[in-house]
Structures are given as structure tokens and as C-alpha cells.
Amino acid sequence: MAPALLGVSVAQISLLINTQIASHVGTGAVSWLTYADRLMEFPTALLGVALGVVLLPQLSAAQARDDTQAYSGMLDWGLRLVVLLALPCAVALIVFPQPLVAVLYHYGAFSARDVGQTVAALMGYGVGLIGLVAVKVLAPGFYARQDMRTPVKIAVVVLAATQAMNLIFVPWLGHAGLALSIGVGALVNAGWLFIGLRQRGLYTPAVGWGGFLARVALGCTALGGVLWWAAR
């Protein structure tokens, strides 16, 4: 259980470390990161965790039958849902963060400055949202084959890389750099897992990805345009 948790929880572990770093960045930085994290975790849990729970037993059953076609097909189904559902959420977090933060948090002691600082952190998380969700789908592709080592090795390297990115982003962006490093780390983690599945021949993209991506991109562009207009 421990290696499986580590393999899918790089972002959460990085957040624990980054929260400690944020306490030295300035007053309010920990709170801004925490409030932004709540909004990032909502789609991650709603989409990523749910997909992972559904996929793991299905992938294990296909592995037990030695049905490589079904195995690849389940991964393809999961990745299509990631793109279809997580990409619009990422667009919303990047294009529409201020209204989201203001409506939910801007009352009491939460000032307009707190809104702006939380928005900056939320946009950093939004950059890597699709990676955060995709990891929950891609890691079970290894776990179903009793391969715990590969996701853990990748997780350890990504965890170290995330902290290395903090050295670049934090002096430049402050607390928002801590969120951005987690987002970029999630993209690296998901990309590495994806390449690993492809190299092992465990996943072969089904036909129709080109048209599917074009339609999703068109929809997200329209969504982003409407949100950008509404935010103003």
C-alpha cells in the first residue's frame, strides 16, 4: 500500500513540503496556497480518484485474462475522459480564477489582496491540473501488473525535480511559484508514466484521437472565450 500511495501522491507530498517553504515566504502565503489547493483538489478528486477506482479492478481483470487489447482499451477510455473532463476544468482555473475565488472566499477577514494572491496560486495549479488527474489513471496501468517500482521511482525523481523548480520559481513568483512547481511536476509525472506504458506495449492509442482532440480543443476554446468575457 505504501509504494502505491507514494506513486500517486507526489503532488500532495510536494504540497506538504511547499507549505513549509511558504511559511518562510511571507505572511499569508500558507493560507493562499491552502485556499487555492481546495479548488484544485475538487476536480482532482471528483475525476482522477473516481477514474482510478473504476480502472484498477478492470485492468487487473484484463491482466489476469492476459487480454492486452482490453487492457489498452480501458486505459484509452480513461485517458479520453481525462482530456474531456479535466481540460475544461484547467481552462476554468486559468481563465476564470478571480470570480471563483471571490465568490467562495471574499468575505470577513479575507481581503481583496487575499483574493489576488490566491488567484495567482490557483493559476499555477491550473497549469498542471490535467497531469494531476492523468496520474490517477496512468499509475493503475502499472499497479494492475504488480509493478509498484516504476511509479515510485518516477515519483521520487519528480518530487526532487519539483523542489528544484522551487529554486527557480519562488524567487520569481513567490508563493505562486510553489503552486506552479507542483503543476509542472504533475505534467512531468503523467508524461513519464504515459511514455512508460507506451514503451512497454501496454497502451496503444485507439483510432480517432486526432478528431477527438480537435473537438475538445474547439470546445475548450469556446469555453475559455466565454469565461474570459464573463470574468470581465
Contacts in CASP RR format, 6 or more apart in sequence:
PFRMAT RR
TARGET T0000
AUTHOR 0000-0000-0000
METHOD contacts of the structure
MODEL  1
MAPALLGVSVAQISLLINTQIASHVGTGAVSWLTYADRLMEFPTALLGVA
LGVVLLPQLSAAQARDDTQAYSGMLDWGLRLVVLLALPCAVALIVFPQPL
VAVLYHYGAFSARDVGQTVAALMGYGVGLIGLVAVKVLAPGFYARQDMRT
PVKIAVVVLAATQAMNLIFVPWLGHAGLALSIGVGALVNAGWLFIGLRQR
GLYTPAVGWGGFLARVALGCTALGGVLWWAAR
3 148 0 8 1.000
3 149 0 8 1.000
3 151 0 8 1.000
3 152 0 8 1.000
4 139 0 8 1.000
4 143 0 8 1.000
4 148 0 8 1.000
4 151 0 8 1.000
6 13 0 8 1.000
6 151 0 8 1.000
6 152 0 8 1.000
6 155 0 8 1.000
6 156 0 8 1.000
7 135 0 8 1.000
7 139 0 8 1.000
7 151 0 8 1.000
7 152 0 8 1.000
7 154 0 8 1.000
7 155 0 8 1.000
8 135 0 8 1.000
8 136 0 8 1.000
8 139 0 8 1.000
8 151 0 8 1.000
8 155 0 8 1.000
9 155 0 8 1.000
10 135 0 8 1.000
10 155 0 8 1.000
10 158 0 8 1.000
10 159 0 8 1.000
10 162 0 8 1.000
10 185 0 8 1.000
10 186 0 8 1.000
10 189 0 8 1.000
11 44 0 8 1.000
11 132 0 8 1.000
11 135 0 8 1.000
11 182 0 8 1.000
11 183 0 8 1.000
11 185 0 8 1.000
11 186 0 8 1.000
13 159 0 8 1.000
14 159 0 8 1.000
14 162 0 8 1.000
14 163 0 8 1.000
14 181 0 8 1.000
14 182 0 8 1.000
14 185 0 8 1.000
15 33 0 8 1.000
15 37 0 8 1.000
15 182 0 8 1.000
17 163 0 8 1.000
18 33 0 8 1.000
18 166 0 8 1.000
18 178 0 8 1.000
18 179 0 8 1.000
18 181 0 8 1.000
18 182 0 8 1.000
19 30 0 8 1.000
19 33 0 8 1.000
19 34 0 8 1.000
21 166 0 8 1.000
21 170 0 8 1.000
21 178 0 8 1.000
22 29 0 8 1.000
22 30 0 8 1.000
22 32 0 8 1.000
22 33 0 8 1.000
22 175 0 8 1.000
22 178 0 8 1.000
23 29 0 8 1.000
23 30 0 8 1.000
25 170 0 8 1.000
25 174 0 8 1.000
25 175 0 8 1.000
25 178 0 8 1.000
26 175 0 8 1.000
28 114 0 8 1.000
28 117 0 8 1.000
28 175 0 8 1.000
29 117 0 8 1.000
29 174 0 8 1.000
29 175 0 8 1.000
29 178 0 8 1.000
31 114 0 8 1.000
32 114 0 8 1.000
32 117 0 8 1.000
32 118 0 8 1.000
32 120 0 8 1.000
32 121 0 8 1.000
32 175 0 8 1.000
33 121 0 8 1.000
33 175 0 8 1.000
33 178 0 8 1.000
33 179 0 8 1.000
35 101 0 8 1.000
35 105 0 8 1.000
35 114 0 8 1.000
35 118 0 8 1.000
35 121 0 8 1.000
36 101 0 8 1.000
36 118 0 8 1.000
36 119 0 8 1.000
36 121 0 8 1.000
36 122 0 8 1.000
36 124 0 8 1.000
36 125 0 8 1.000
36 179 0 8 1.000
37 121 0 8 1.000
37 125 0 8 1.000
37 179 0 8 1.000
39 93 0 8 1.000
39 100 0 8 1.000
39 101 0 8 1.000
39 104 0 8 1.000
39 122 0 8 1.000
39 125 0 8 1.000
40 93 0 8 1.000
40 122 0 8 1.000
40 125 0 8 1.000
40 126 0 8 1.000
40 129 0 8 1.000
40 132 0 8 1.000
43 85 0 8 1.000
43 86 0 8 1.000
43 89 0 8 1.000
43 129 0 8 1.000
43 133 0 8 1.000
44 129 0 8 1.000
44 132 0 8 1.000
44 133 0 8 1.000
44 136 0 8 1.000
47 81 0 8 1.000
47 82 0 8 1.000
47 85 0 8 1.000
47 86 0 8 1.000
47 89 0 8 1.000
47 133 0 8 1.000
47 136 0 8 1.000
48 82 0 8 1.000
48 86 0 8 1.000
48 132 0 8 1.000
48 133 0 8 1.000
48 136 0 8 1.000
48 137 0 8 1.000
49 136 0 8 1.000
51 78 0 8 1.000
51 81 0 8 1.000
51 82 0 8 1.000
51 133 0 8 1.000
51 136 0 8 1.000
51 137 0 8 1.000
52 136 0 8 1.000
52 137 0 8 1.000
52 140 0 8 1.000
55 74 0 8 1.000
55 75 0 8 1.000
55 78 0 8 1.000
55 137 0 8 1.000
55 140 0 8 1.000
55 141 0 8 1.000
56 140 0 8 1.000
56 143 0 8 1.000
56 144 0 8 1.000
58 74 0 8 1.000
59 71 0 8 1.000
59 74 0 8 1.000
59 75 0 8 1.000
59 140 0 8 1.000
59 141 0 8 1.000
59 144 0 8 1.000
60 144 0 8 1.000
62 68 0 8 1.000
62 70 0 8 1.000
62 71 0 8 1.000
62 74 0 8 1.000
62 144 0 8 1.000
63 71 0 8 1.000
63 144 0 8 1.000
63 145 0 8 1.000
68 201 0 8 1.000
68 202 0 8 1.000
71 141 0 8 1.000
71 144 0 8 1.000
71 202 0 8 1.000
71 203 0 8 1.000
72 201 0 8 1.000
72 202 0 8 1.000
72 203 0 8 1.000
72 204 0 8 1.000
72 206 0 8 1.000
73 206 0 8 1.000
75 137 0 8 1.000
75 138 0 8 1.000
75 141 0 8 1.000
75 197 0 8 1.000
75 202 0 8 1.000
75 203 0 8 1.000
76 203 0 8 1.000
76 204 0 8 1.000
76 205 0 8 1.000
76 206 0 8 1.000
78 137 0 8 1.000
79 134 0 8 1.000
79 137 0 8 1.000
79 138 0 8 1.000
80 212 0 8 1.000
81 137 0 8 1.000
82 130 0 8 1.000
82 133 0 8 1.000
82 134 0 8 1.000
82 137 0 8 1.000
83 130 0 8 1.000
83 212 0 8 1.000
83 213 0 8 1.000
83 216 0 8 1.000
84 216 0 8 1.000
85 133 0 8 1.000
86 129 0 8 1.000
86 130 0 8 1.000
86 131 0 8 1.000
86 133 0 8 1.000
86 134 0 8 1.000
87 130 0 8 1.000
87 216 0 8 1.000
87 220 0 8 1.000
88 219 0 8 1.000
88 220 0 8 1.000
88 223 0 8 1.000
89 129 0 8 1.000
90 126 0 8 1.000
90 127 0 8 1.000
90 128 0 8 1.000
90 129 0 8 1.000
90 130 0 8 1.000
91 220 0 8 1.000
91 223 0 8 1.000
91 224 0 8 1.000
91 227 0 8 1.000
92 100 0 8 1.000
92 223 0 8 1.000
92 224 0 8 1.000
92 227 0 8 1.000
93 100 0 8 1.000
93 122 0 8 1.000
93 123 0 8 1.000
93 125 0 8 1.000
93 126 0 8 1.000
93 129 0 8 1.000
94 123 0 8 1.000
94 126 0 8 1.000
94 127 0 8 1.000
95 224 0 8 1.000
95 225 0 8 1.000
95 227 0 8 1.000
95 228 0 8 1.000
95 231 0 8 1.000
96 224 0 8 1.000
96 227 0 8 1.000
96 228 0 8 1.000
96 230 0 8 1.000
96 231 0 8 1.000
97 119 0 8 1.000
97 122 0 8 1.000
97 123 0 8 1.000
98 115 0 8 1.000
98 116 0 8 1.000
98 119 0 8 1.000
98 231 0 8 1.000
99 230 0 8 1.000
99 231 0 8 1.000
100 122 0 8 1.000
101 115 0 8 1.000
101 116 0 8 1.000
101 118 0 8 1.000
101 119 0 8 1.000
101 122 0 8 1.000
102 115 0 8 1.000
105 114 0 8 1.000
105 115 0 8 1.000
105 118 0 8 1.000
106 112 0 8 1.000
106 114 0 8 1.000
106 115 0 8 1.000
117 175 0 8 1.000
117 176 0 8 1.000
120 173 0 8 1.000
120 175 0 8 1.000
120 176 0 8 1.000
120 179 0 8 1.000
121 175 0 8 1.000
121 176 0 8 1.000
121 178 0 8 1.000
121 179 0 8 1.000
122 179 0 8 1.000
123 176 0 8 1.000
123 179 0 8 1.000
124 176 0 8 1.000
124 177 0 8 1.000
124 179 0 8 1.000
124 180 0 8 1.000
124 182 0 8 1.000
124 183 0 8 1.000
125 132 0 8 1.000
125 179 0 8 1.000
125 182 0 8 1.000
125 183 0 8 1.000
126 183 0 8 1.000
127 180 0 8 1.000
127 183 0 8 1.000
127 184 0 8 1.000
127 187 0 8 1.000
128 182 0 8 1.000
128 183 0 8 1.000
128 184 0 8 1.000
128 185 0 8 1.000
128 186 0 8 1.000
128 187 0 8 1.000
129 183 0 8 1.000
129 186 0 8 1.000
130 187 0 8 1.000
130 190 0 8 1.000
131 183 0 8 1.000
131 186 0 8 1.000
131 187 0 8 1.000
131 189 0 8 1.000
131 190 0 8 1.000
131 191 0 8 1.000
132 183 0 8 1.000
132 186 0 8 1.000
132 190 0 8 1.000
134 190 0 8 1.000
134 191 0 8 1.000
134 193 0 8 1.000
134 194 0 8 1.000
135 186 0 8 1.000
135 189 0 8 1.000
135 190 0 8 1.000
135 193 0 8 1.000
138 190 0 8 1.000
138 191 0 8 1.000
138 193 0 8 1.000
138 194 0 8 1.000
138 197 0 8 1.000
139 151 0 8 1.000
139 193 0 8 1.000
141 197 0 8 1.000
141 202 0 8 1.000
141 203 0 8 1.000
142 148 0 8 1.000
142 150 0 8 1.000
142 151 0 8 1.000
142 193 0 8 1.000
142 197 0 8 1.000
143 151 0 8 1.000
145 202 0 8 1.000
150 193 0 8 1.000
150 196 0 8 1.000
151 193 0 8 1.000
154 189 0 8 1.000
154 192 0 8 1.000
154 193 0 8 1.000
155 189 0 8 1.000
158 185 0 8 1.000
158 188 0 8 1.000
158 189 0 8 1.000
158 192 0 8 1.000
161 185 0 8 1.000
161 188 0 8 1.000
162 181 0 8 1.000
162 182 0 8 1.000
162 184 0 8 1.000
162 185 0 8 1.000
163 181 0 8 1.000
165 180 0 8 1.000
165 181 0 8 1.000
165 184 0 8 1.000
165 185 0 8 1.000
166 177 0 8 1.000
166 178 0 8 1.000
166 181 0 8 1.000
169 176 0 8 1.000
169 177 0 8 1.000
169 178 0 8 1.000
169 180 0 8 1.000
169 181 0 8 1.000
170 177 0 8 1.000
170 178 0 8 1.000
170 181 0 8 1.000
173 180 0 8 1.000
194 203 0 8 1.000
196 202 0 8 1.000
197 203 0 8 1.000
198 204 0 8 1.000
END
